């Protein structure tokens, strides 16, 4: 069986958070390409709304695809420079 993918965004306080589906569980995608396409569709709609409201549009999406097997809710990476 092929690996499922989730879309996550990283928050400073709560770490990784997945997009949630209608069943209140992480939304699952059949491939990385499908997840990336969903991210770009959502991002284009966000940029359109930002431009329409006079805001400076975001340059790139803040969400990214992760294999379900690697997703840990609240995961944080701490860098020591």
C-alpha positions in Angstrom: 0.0 0.0 0.0 1.3 3.4 -0.9 2.3 5.9 1.8 -0.3 8.6 2.6 0.7 12.2 2.9 -0.5 15.1 5.2 -0.1 18.8 4.8 1.4 20.6 7.8 2.3 24.1 8.8 4.8 24.9 11.5 3.9 27.2 14.4 6.3 28.8 16.8 4.4 27.8 19.9 2.7 24.5 18.9 5.0 23.0 16.3 3.7 21.0 13.4 -0.1 21.1 12.9 -1.8 19.2 10.1 -4.7 20.4 7.9 -7.8 18.8 9.4 -10.4 17.0 7.3 -14.2 16.9 7.8 -13.7 14.0 10.3 -11.6 16.1 12.6 -8.5 14.0 11.7 -5.5 15.0 9.5 -6.5 15.3 5.9 -4.8 12.5 3.9 -3.5 12.6 0.4 -2.6 9.7 -1.9 0.7 11.2 -3.1 3.2 14.1 -2.5 2.1 15.6 -5.8 -1.5 15.6 -4.8 -0.7 17.3 -1.5 1.6 19.9 -3.2 -1.2 20.7 -5.7 -3.7 21.2 -2.8 -1.2 23.5 -1.1 -0.7 25.6 -4.3 -4.5 25.8 -4.9 -5.0 27.1 -1.4 -2.0 29.5 -1.6 -3.3 31.0 -4.9 -6.7 31.6 -3.3 -5.0 33.2 -0.2 -2.8 35.5 -2.4 -5.9 36.5 -4.5 -7.7 37.5 -1.3 -4.7 39.3 0.1 -4.3 41.4 -3.1 -8.1 42.1 -3.3 -8.1 43.4 0.3 -5.0 45.6 -0.3 -2.6 43.6 1.7 1.0 42.7 0.7 0.6 39.1 -0.6 2.7 36.3 0.9 5.6 35.2 -1.2 5.3 31.5 -0.7 3.1 29.0 1.1 3.8 28.2 4.8 2.4 24.7 4.5 4.4 21.6 3.2 3.7 17.9 2.6 5.0 15.2 5.0 4.6 11.5 4.8 2.1 10.3 7.3 4.6 8.0 8.8 6.8 11.0 9.7 4.1 13.3 11.0 4.2 14.0 14.7 1.7 16.6 15.9 3.5 19.4 17.8 7.0 18.4 16.4 9.4 21.2 16.8 12.9 21.7 15.4 15.2 23.8 17.6 18.3 25.2 15.9 21.4 26.2 17.9 23.5 28.6 15.9 
